[in-house]
Amino acid sequence: MRRGQNPQAVAPHNSSALGCGLQHALVTGASSGIGRATAIRLAARGYHVYGTVRKDRDAESLRAEGLHHLTPILLDVTDAEQVRSLAAQLAKHTASLDVLVNNAGTGRATPLETVEMDTLRQHFAVNVDAQVAVTQAMLPLIRAAAGTIVMIGSIADRITLPFAGLQASAKHAVRSISDALRRELSPWDIRVILIEPATIHTSAVDKLHQQVAATLATYTAEQVDLYGGRFRTMAANAVRLAHTGSPPQVVASTITKALSAKRPRARYLTGRHRRVLASIALLPAPIQDRLLAKILGLTKLTDG
């Protein structure tokens, strides 16, 4: 989608939007993984779901699910004009928004020493800045519903793996943003819930080898010598562990459970290995370092 282009018009359902008896939900990043699973699950449970995607083929894939109340919308969450336009269009179709699921984001593994500053800024623009921008734009509709904001964080907001500093730092920020929103919006009975997935097997995990190879291809010979072997080892072991993880539907189930709770918790850990990883996060730093190095096969320096 070209920058500055307006989001796809929101398709109304059969009844008049402002008189519609359905609850409404907006799920960002609904093209795959956790976002897609959540959008499908909420639509199947009777919500009219607006699911944002970046590409036409992803919108068509969502439509192919055959769920009448699932409306794909093309959106670049980093484009402020598009986000404002979407909020205005939603307001034409519903007087309130019951649920916002801030899921859109990207993952990137890299040694922090080698990351380009433009890459760092773009990572935070998608994974942090956009979460705040979408929330700000949707808050008038959420306030009208005394609705719920669901932030998709990660176990990485508690524990930082080597070569995952970008991801973990962004998720730490999301955790703090969730805490601030929960406390600031409580006077309007707006609930803010942080979901912290642990080991989840998504299509993004299967692309890690290619991402690491592409990153190494941009390195100088010195950088490859410094990090090449350990970076590849980390990727191989991370993919192996991820293949044992829970499917995205497990996270979607946790979200619907939280939404139906009379008094939802502030944070929900979900997915395989959650208890082990959460326990490691409580250990002294030197012990954490040794355990994580062992889990990822990084106990010794290797050649590039």
Sequence and secondary structure as in RCSB ss.txt:
>XXXX:A:sequence
MRRGQNPQAVAPHNSSALGCGLQHALVTGASSGIGRATAIRLAARGYHVYGTVRKDRDAESLRAEGLHHLTPILL
DVTDAEQVRSLAAQLAKHTASLDVLVNNAGTGRATPLETVEMDTLRQHFAVNVDAQVAVTQAMLPLIRAAAGTIV
MIGSIADRITLPFAGLQASAKHAVRSISDALRRELSPWDIRVILIEPATIHTSAVDKLHQQVAATLATYTAEQVD
LYGGRFRTMAANAVRLAHTGSPPQVVASTITKALSAKRPRARYLTGRHRRVLASIALLPAPIQDRLLAKILGLTK
LTDG
>XXXX:A:secstr
  TT         SS GGG  S EEEESS SSHHHHHHHHHHHHTT EEEEEESSHHHHHHHHTT  TTEEEEE 
 TT HHHHHHHHHHHHHH S  SEEEE         GGG  HHHHHHHHIIIIIHHHHHHHHHHHHHHHHT EEE
EE  GGGT   TT HHHHHHHHHHHHHHHHHHHHHGGGT EEEEEEE BB  HHHHTHHHHHHHHHHTS HHHHH
HHHHHHHHHHHHHHHHHTTSB HHHHHHHHHHHHH SS  SEEEESBTHHHHHHHTTS HHHHHHHHHHHTT SS
    
